[in-house]
Amino acid sequence: MTLQALTAPQREAINRVLEEQLQLIASPAARLHEAMRYALVLGGKRVRPFLTYAVGDICSAPRTTLDLAAAAVECIHAYSLIHDDLPAMDDDDLRRGQPTCHKAFDEATAILAGDALQTLAFELLSNAQLEVPAERQLRMLQVLSRASGSRGMCGGQALDLAATGQHLSEAELSQVHQLKTGALIEAAVQLGVLAGNDDAQQYYDDFTDFAAWLGLAFQVQDDILDVTSSTETLGKTNGKDEAANKSTYVQLLGLEQAQVKLAQLHQKALQALQRIPYNTQLLEKFAEQLLNRDH
């Protein structure tokens, strides 16, 4: 089964929820709203909402809670991509096979669309419809805010920008990607656990370990694809990191050893799942397909 087929139910669910939430926004700023929609609903693998849904289902979470949590984490991801693609950041013209948001609209509108998607995420997660204890809902908000800020995704992006042109050690490179990419993947999984029943909470750390190894493996695979896949297949500019003189796992380890590293991280993710006494087969299949993708 392909990654697309495996994740189809969750992608259909999140696409429906995102459309519903966008339709609820009564904003007089039509162009801003159009840019938000452009960034949020046009394509994407939906890795993070898939993880929230899959883990939440394993942990017997209510569907309404998962809908809002998955939408929140995807809003954060979409906002981060808008800002990452800006000329002051990674300066990319192509995303998901389409012009990036600042190219389709303009830089100012793109910045505002990212800002608006970030705040929408926390509006969704603070919704009174979440069927979890108030203390758990506050923890969900804390998890997502921490993963998005200077101790997570934004911090990782800052380190990544500062490292341009520098030769990083493997430990330094791992830190960059654990924050820039891994933090939000961890948050997606953690939200699924926190949305679940009381019994599931005792496996929070095990699910987090799975997400941490998966997130790092995801980035190693991304670095491999950047040199082995085409722009057309990737849906974004290939060779971008090398052109920008950024450290990558392929640059640091070589292609063959980067592939060995990927396999090692994959095994560590699976070992974390083995500590969880639930049926985690869907997550195992997902990890296998995600880490063998071609884009």
C-alpha positions as CSV (number, residue, x, y, z in Angstrom):
1,M,0.0,0.0,0.0
2,T,1.3,3.4,-0.9
3,L,1.7,6.3,1.5
4,Q,-1.1,8.1,-0.3
5,A,-3.5,5.2,0.1
6,L,-2.5,4.5,3.7
7,T,-3.2,8.1,4.8
8,A,-6.3,8.6,2.6
9,P,-9.0,8.5,5.4
10,Q,-7.1,10.9,7.6
11,R,-6.3,13.3,4.7
12,E,-10.0,13.3,3.7
13,A,-10.9,14.1,7.3
14,I,-8.4,16.9,7.7
15,N,-9.3,18.5,4.4
16,R,-12.9,18.5,5.3
17,V,-12.2,20.0,8.7
18,L,-9.9,22.7,7.3
19,E,-12.6,23.7,4.7
20,E,-15.2,23.9,7.4
21,Q,-13.0,26.0,9.7
22,L,-12.1,28.4,6.8
23,Q,-15.7,28.8,5.9
24,L,-16.5,29.9,9.5
25,I,-14.1,32.8,9.2
26,A,-16.1,36.0,8.5
27,S,-13.1,38.2,7.6
28,P,-13.5,41.4,5.6
29,A,-9.9,40.9,4.4
30,A,-10.8,38.8,1.3
31,R,-7.3,38.7,-0.1
32,L,-5.8,37.6,3.2
33,H,-8.4,34.9,3.5
34,E,-7.6,33.7,0.0
35,A,-3.9,33.4,0.8
36,M,-4.7,31.5,4.0
37,R,-6.8,29.0,2.0
38,Y,-4.1,28.8,-0.7
39,A,-1.4,27.8,1.8
40,L,-3.6,25.5,3.9
41,V,-5.8,23.4,1.5
42,L,-3.7,23.0,-1.7
43,G,-2.0,19.7,-1.4
44,G,0.5,18.3,1.1
45,K,1.1,14.9,2.6
46,R,-0.7,15.8,5.8
47,V,1.9,14.0,7.9
48,R,1.2,15.8,11.1
49,P,-2.6,15.6,11.1
50,F,-2.3,12.0,10.1
51,L,-0.2,11.3,13.2
52,T,-2.7,13.2,15.5
53,Y,-5.6,11.2,14.1
54,A,-3.8,7.8,14.1
55,V,-2.4,8.2,17.6
56,G,-5.7,9.6,18.9
57,D,-7.6,6.7,17.5
58,I,-5.2,4.3,19.1
59,C,-5.8,6.1,22.4
60,S,-9.6,6.2,22.0
61,A,-9.8,10.0,21.6
62,P,-13.2,11.6,20.7
63,R,-13.4,12.5,17.0
64,T,-14.3,16.2,17.5
65,T,-11.3,16.7,19.7
66,L,-9.0,15.0,17.1
67,D,-10.5,17.2,14.3
68,L,-9.7,20.4,16.1
69,A,-6.2,19.2,17.3
70,A,-5.2,17.9,13.8
71,A,-6.4,21.2,12.2
72,A,-4.5,23.2,14.7
73,V,-1.2,21.4,14.0
74,E,-1.7,21.7,10.3
75,C,-2.3,25.4,10.6
76,I,1.0,25.8,12.4
77,H,2.7,23.7,9.7
78,A,1.2,25.8,6.9
79,Y,2.2,29.0,8.5
80,S,5.8,27.8,9.0
81,L,6.0,26.9,5.3
82,I,4.8,30.3,4.2
83,H,7.4,32.1,6.3
84,D,10.2,29.6,5.5
85,D,9.7,30.3,1.8
86,L,10.0,34.1,2.1
87,P,13.1,35.8,0.5
88,A,14.4,36.7,4.0
89,M,14.4,33.0,5.0
90,D,14.8,30.1,2.5
91,D,13.8,32.2,-0.5
92,D,11.9,29.5,-2.5
93,D,9.5,30.0,-5.4
94,L,8.0,26.5,-5.5
95,R,6.0,24.6,-2.8
96,R,3.9,21.5,-3.4
97,G,4.3,22.0,-7.2
98,Q,2.8,25.5,-7.0
99,P,4.1,29.0,-6.6
100,T,4.9,29.8,-3.0
101,C,2.5,32.0,-1.2
102,H,4.5,35.2,-1.5
103,K,4.8,34.5,-5.3
104,A,1.1,33.8,-5.7
105,F,0.2,36.9,-3.7
106,D,2.9,39.2,-2.4
107,E,5.3,39.2,0.6
108,A,3.1,41.3,2.9
109,T,0.0,39.2,2.3
110,A,2.1,36.0,2.8
111,I,3.4,37.2,6.1
112,L,0.0,38.2,7.3
113,A,-1.5,34.8,6.1
114,G,1.2,33.0,8.1
115,D,0.4,35.1,11.2
116,A,-3.3,34.5,10.8
117,L,-2.9,30.7,10.5
118,Q,-0.7,30.7,13.6
119,T,-3.4,32.4,15.6
120,L,-6.1,30.3,14.1
121,A,-4.3,27.2,15.4
122,F,-4.6,28.3,19.0
123,E,-8.2,29.5,18.4
124,L,-9.1,25.9,17.3
125,L,-7.2,24.2,20.2
126,S,-8.8,26.5,22.8
127,N,-12.3,25.6,21.5
128,A,-14.8,24.6,24.2
129,Q,-15.8,21.7,22.0
130,L,-12.7,19.7,22.9
131,E,-13.9,16.8,24.9
132,V,-11.0,16.6,27.3
133,P,-10.5,17.7,30.9
134,A,-9.6,21.4,31.2
135,E,-6.2,20.6,32.6
136,R,-5.4,18.4,29.6
137,Q,-6.6,21.0,27.2
138,L,-4.2,23.5,28.7
139,R,-1.4,21.0,28.3
140,M,-2.3,20.6,24.7
141,L,-2.1,24.3,24.2
142,Q,1.3,24.3,25.9
143,V,2.6,21.4,23.8
144,L,1.7,23.2,20.5
145,S,2.9,26.6,21.6
146,R,6.3,25.2,22.9
147,A,6.8,23.2,19.7
148,S,6.1,26.2,17.6
149,G,8.3,28.8,19.4
150,S,11.9,29.5,20.2
151,R,12.3,26.2,22.0
152,G,10.9,24.4,18.9
153,M,10.3,25.2,15.3
154,C,11.2,28.9,15.3
155,G,14.4,28.1,17.3
156,G,15.3,25.4,14.8
157,Q,14.8,27.8,11.9
158,A,17.0,30.4,13.6
159,L,19.8,27.9,14.1
160,D,19.4,26.7,10.5
161,L,19.8,30.3,9.1
162,A,22.7,31.0,11.4
163,A,24.4,27.8,10.2
164,T,24.4,28.8,6.6
165,G,27.9,28.4,5.2
166,Q,29.2,26.6,8.3
167,H,30.3,23.0,8.8
168,L,28.1,21.5,11.5
169,S,28.8,18.4,13.5
170,E,26.3,15.6,13.4
171,A,25.1,16.5,16.9
172,E,24.7,20.2,15.9
173,L,22.8,19.2,12.7
174,S,20.5,16.9,14.7
175,Q,19.7,19.6,17.1
176,V,18.7,22.0,14.3
177,H,16.4,19.4,12.8
178,Q,15.0,18.1,16.1
179,L,13.8,21.6,16.6
180,K,12.9,22.8,13.1
181,T,11.2,19.6,11.9
182,G,11.0,17.2,14.8
183,A,9.3,19.4,17.4
184,L,6.0,19.8,15.4
185,I,6.0,16.1,14.6
186,E,6.3,15.3,18.3
187,A,3.6,17.8,19.1
188,A,1.2,16.2,16.5
189,V,1.7,12.8,18.3
190,Q,1.5,14.3,21.8
191,L,-1.8,16.0,21.0
192,G,-3.2,12.6,19.9
193,V,-2.2,11.1,23.2
194,L,-3.5,14.0,25.3
195,A,-6.8,13.8,23.5
196,G,-7.1,10.1,24.4
197,N,-8.4,8.2,27.4
198,D,-6.8,8.2,30.9
199,D,-5.1,4.8,30.3
200,A,-3.2,6.1,27.3
201,Q,-1.5,8.9,29.3
202,Q,1.0,6.4,30.8
203,Y,2.5,5.8,27.4
204,Y,3.0,9.5,26.6
205,D,6.8,9.3,26.8
206,D,6.9,6.2,24.5
207,F,4.7,7.9,21.9
208,T,7.0,10.9,22.2
209,D,10.1,8.8,21.6
210,F,8.5,7.3,18.5
211,A,7.8,10.8,17.2
212,A,11.3,12.1,18.0
213,W,13.0,9.3,16.0
214,L,10.5,9.5,13.2
215,G,10.9,13.3,12.9
216,L,14.7,13.0,12.7
217,A,14.4,10.1,10.1
218,F,12.0,12.2,8.1
219,Q,14.6,15.0,7.8
220,V,17.4,12.6,6.9
221,Q,15.1,11.2,4.1
222,D,14.4,14.8,3.1
223,D,18.1,15.5,2.7
224,I,18.5,12.3,0.7
225,L,15.6,13.2,-1.6
226,D,17.1,16.7,-2.1
227,V,20.0,15.1,-4.1
228,T,18.3,12.0,-5.5
229,S,14.9,13.3,-6.7
230,S,13.9,15.8,-9.3
231,T,12.1,19.2,-8.8
232,E,9.1,17.8,-10.6
233,T,8.8,14.8,-8.3
234,L,9.5,16.8,-5.1
235,G,7.1,19.6,-5.9
236,K,9.8,22.0,-4.6
237,T,13.2,23.1,-5.8
238,N,15.7,20.2,-5.5
239,G,19.4,20.9,-4.6
240,K,18.3,24.0,-2.7
241,D,20.3,23.2,0.4
242,E,23.5,22.6,-1.5
243,A,23.0,25.8,-3.5
244,A,22.5,27.7,-0.2
245,N,25.6,26.1,1.3
246,K,23.6,24.5,4.2
247,S,24.8,21.5,6.1
248,T,22.8,18.3,5.4
249,Y,23.1,14.7,6.4
250,V,24.2,13.8,2.9
251,Q,26.9,16.5,2.9
252,L,28.1,15.4,6.4
253,L,27.9,11.6,6.1
254,G,27.8,11.0,2.3
255,L,24.7,9.5,0.6
256,E,25.4,5.8,1.5
257,Q,25.9,6.6,5.2
258,A,22.9,8.9,5.3
259,Q,20.9,6.0,4.1
260,V,22.3,3.8,6.9
261,K,21.5,6.6,9.4
262,L,17.9,6.6,8.0
263,A,17.5,2.9,8.6
264,Q,18.9,3.2,12.2
265,L,16.5,6.0,13.1
266,H,13.6,4.0,11.6
267,Q,14.5,1.0,13.8
268,K,14.6,3.2,16.9
269,A,11.1,4.6,16.0
270,L,9.8,1.0,15.7
271,Q,11.4,0.0,19.0
272,A,9.6,2.8,20.8
273,L,6.3,1.6,19.4
274,Q,7.0,-1.9,20.7
275,R,6.8,-0.6,24.3
276,I,3.2,0.4,23.8
277,P,0.7,-2.4,24.5
278,Y,-1.8,-1.1,21.8
279,N,-2.2,-2.0,18.2
280,T,0.3,0.3,16.5
281,Q,0.4,-1.5,13.2
282,L,-0.9,1.6,11.3
283,L,1.9,3.7,12.7
284,E,4.5,1.0,11.8
285,K,3.2,0.9,8.2
286,F,3.1,4.7,8.0
287,A,6.7,5.0,9.2
288,E,7.7,2.4,6.5
289,Q,6.0,4.3,3.7
290,L,7.0,7.7,4.9
291,L,10.7,6.8,5.0
292,N,10.7,5.2,1.6
293,R,8.8,7.9,-0.2
294,D,10.1,9.6,-3.4
295,H,8.9,13.1,-2.5
